[in-house]
Amino acid sequence: MFYLQAERHKWIDDFKYFYKISDTEIQHLLQLRPFDSQGDNFTNQTRLYRLDFQISLANAEKTHWLKAIYDSEQKLTGNYFKVDSWLQLIPESLEKNNHQQFNSEVNSEYINNEELADFITRFANNTQKRLLFAAEFIMSANIKKPKYNALINTLELNWSKSDSVKPLKITYKKFQTSPVITTIIFPVIFYYIKRGPYLYAIRPTEFEDEKYYWEGYRLDRILDIEILDWDNEQIPVKLRELKDENQLPTPEDVEDSLDADTLGYAFWKTQKMMFVRFERNHYKNYIQDTSRQKIFKEINFQNFQELNSDLERFFNNKEITLILQSLRGQINEKYVFCIAKFYEEDIDVFLRILIWGKNVKVILPSELKDKIFQEIQSTMKQYQEK
């Protein structure tokens, strides 16, 4: 049944971990007799299908799955009928038990909003459906389910042991008009962002002062994926050095970088600071006493010295002088001035400021201010045209 009998126990351990089943259930599965055949003439001449699910998924269109037919005494008759997927070979009783097991748990620990996680946990397990959760999930119509499963299975297998994650060789097409590229990456985390799942990984740079940079790969645009051993000659030297020096990033590093006091989600971008002016009523209704107050810290003459060290990290002397002038120009407490850290070139930051419209004005940095001004100006021009 296995290529190397010596690896039987390791294979079973990995299979149990991968599919989350018990010892009893895997022994039940191992009694199944899946077969494969070329053509449509299915007889008992077909050869025994080896339990290599990766090869099966990769060649799904060429592989035929056959389920054994038993007689009234539950003995094999030697005849088989065709099924569309090896999943149909799993007995209904076993499939039902697993379905109940997985539905009884809600992995809300992966939602970084505590109130939302608690809300889902409380209402998803009700006997009646009391929760409707709407989220867009963009996947290309070109990706077939076997291909999708093969990608997911490969990634999950590579991440099954956190201390032995290996590099990946992927073939990727960023856009429909983009050329197909093949590159070697070190995968770190899946990030559901911009309405789709992205695999975030590092790639070594060509610059001496930088070891790597982050890159996001949308799942349905990955055309092929292969796990490489660390001794493979194709692996870049810098990537191997990161492993030897124990400097490869971890999911915990990513989570730590997504600070609660920073606006945006692009953790791989440079962190900057903005100086903004809110209409007071808008600040009271949408910022004050909410989670956004951790991000947008009010700044005034009373706490200026206290925040000065933060300002010096992100602004030059000329910009700090501009901040002081803005605070002095405050008239009748009409506005609330705030500083906020954000990720540079993060589209979510840009859109958030635009949504607030006239209720907020970015004063610094000038690059962000100019970008917002140009967007508003071009929008106005569009509406002024007859």
C-alpha positions, -999 to +999 in steps of 0.1 A: +000+000+000+029+024+006+060+031-013+083+026+017+070+004+044+094+020+069+075+053+065+040+038+071+036+051+107+048+086+097+024+086+068-005+077+090+004+103+116+006+130+089-027+118+074-045+119+108-032+154+115-040+166+080-076+153+079-083+156+117-096+120+121-091+095+149-072+062+149-105+042+145-115+064+116-083+060+097-083+022+102-118+023+087-106+044+057-076+020+051-100-008+045-114+010+014-102-002-019-100+027-044-089+017-080-079+036-110-082+028-147-076+042-181-106+043-204-142+034-196-139-004-194-140-010-156-133-046-147-115-065-120-084-062-142-078-026-129-047-021-108-048-012-071-047+025-066-018+036-045-027+060-017-009+090-031-035+118-029-013+145-043-007+127-076-044+119-077-055+155-073-029+167-099-043+142-124-079+143-115-091+145-151-072+113-160-081+093-129-113+073-124-125+064-089-142+030-084-162+019-054-164-018-046-198-036-048-205-060-019-230-088-019-257-093+007-232-109+030-209-079+027-184-098+006-165-083-023-181-093-056-152-082-078-173-055-095-171-018-091-190+014-101-176+048-110-177+077-087-166+113-093-144+118-063-125+098-037-146+117-011-176+096-022-157+065-010-160+076+026-189+058+044-219+080+051-217+073+088-180+085+090-187+115+069-217+125+091-196+122+123-169+144+108-194+170+096-209+172+131-175+175+146-164+204+124-197+223+126-196+222+164-165+245+165-162+281+153-126+292+149-133+328+159-098+330+175-086+340+140-108+371+140-089+400+155-120+419+165-129+404+199-165+416+199-171+401+165-154+368+174-176+366+205-207+374+185-200+347+160-191+321+186-224+327+205-248+327+175-232+303+151-239+273+173-276+279+178-301+252+168-318+277+146-300+299+121-297+333+138-266+346+121-261+358+085-226+367+077-219+384+044-184+386+030-171+387-006-148+359-016-133+365-051-120+335-068-113+332-105-137+310-125-107+294-141-095+276-110-109+241-108-117+226-074-091+198-077-064+224-085-077+245-056-076+215-032-041+206-044-028+241-036-044+241-002-033+206+007+003+214-003+004+246+019-013+229+048+012+199+046+041+223+045+028+242+076+019+211+095+051+213+116+061+249+125+097+240+130+102+224+096+085+248+071+102+246+037+105+270+008+080+268-021+086+271-059+055+287-074+043+296-108+022+328-107+003+350-130-005+383-113-030+397-138-046+383-170-022+404-191+009+397-169+036+372-179+038+339-160+066+339-135+083+312-115+099+321-083+111+307-049+094+320-017+092+312+020+055+311+029+044+327+062+007+333+064-026+335+047-042+369+048-078+375+039-076+410+025-092+429-004-120+403-005-098+373-012-072+350+004-036+360-003-005+339+005+020+363+021+056+352+018+091+366+017+116+367-012+153+376-009+163+410-023+193+419-045+203+447-021+231+442+004+214+462+032+181+443+029+176+406+033+141+401+020+108+418+011+072+407+014+050+397-015+013+387-016+001+360-040-037+356-045-046+320-042-064+316-075-035+331-095-010+305-083-007+281-113+016+256-097+033+249-064+061+227-053+077+221-018+115+223-019+139+208+006+164+232+022+193+215+005+179+221-030+204+241-051+176+263-065+171+280-031+187+315-030+217+319-007+201+348+013+170+326+020+192+298+033+212+322+054+179+335+071+171+299+080+206+292+094+205+324+114+170+316+127+157+349+112+128+336+091+096+355+099+068+337+117+030+342+118+035+356+153+058+383+139+031+393+114+004+394+141+026+416+163+033+440+135-005+445+130-006+470+159-039+480+173-027+516+172-019+517+135-044+524+107-045+499+078-035+463+072-005+464+050+020+452+076+047+448+050+047+485+042+067+513+059+050+527+090+043+565+088+024+591+108-004+615+097-015+647+113-052+653+107-080+677+117-115+664+125-147+683+127-155+681+165-189+665+161-175+638+138-147+631+163-173+627+191-195+604+171-170+582+153-137+584+170-141+592+207-147+562+230-143+537+201-114+514+191-103+542+167-093+563+196-063+541+200-052+550+165-062+587+163-046+602+194-058+638+202-030+663+202-031+698+218-009+722+237-014+703+270+000+670+257+023+682+230+055+677+250+044+642+260+038+633+223+069+651+210+091+619+210+065+602+187+065+633+164+102+633+161+102+597+149+081+606+119+083+643+112+112+667+105+116+700+123+097+720+097+068+697+099+067+698+137+066+736+134+036+733+111+019+711+137+024+738+163+011+765+141-020+745+134-026+740+171-022+778+177-047+785+149-074+766+167-106+788+169-133+782+194-124+745+197-141+739+163-117+711+154-100+682+171-064+676+159-050+641+160-019+621+150-022+585+138+003+559+126-005+542+093+010+519+067+024+538+037+006+532+004-021+511+021-052+514-001-075+509+029-060+540+046-066+561+015-102+549+012-110+554+049-099+591+046-120+596+015-151+580+031-150+606+059-150+633+033-154+669+046-153+658+082-115+653+081-085+670+066-050+655+063-024+681+069+007+659+070+024+641+054+022+662+023+024+631+000-009+617+014-025+651+014-017+657-022-029+623-032-063+628-016-065+663-031-059+650-066-085+622-062-111+647-050-102+671-078-105+645-105-138+633-091-152+669-091-141+672-127-159+641-136-192+655-122-187+689-137-187+675-172-220+677-191 
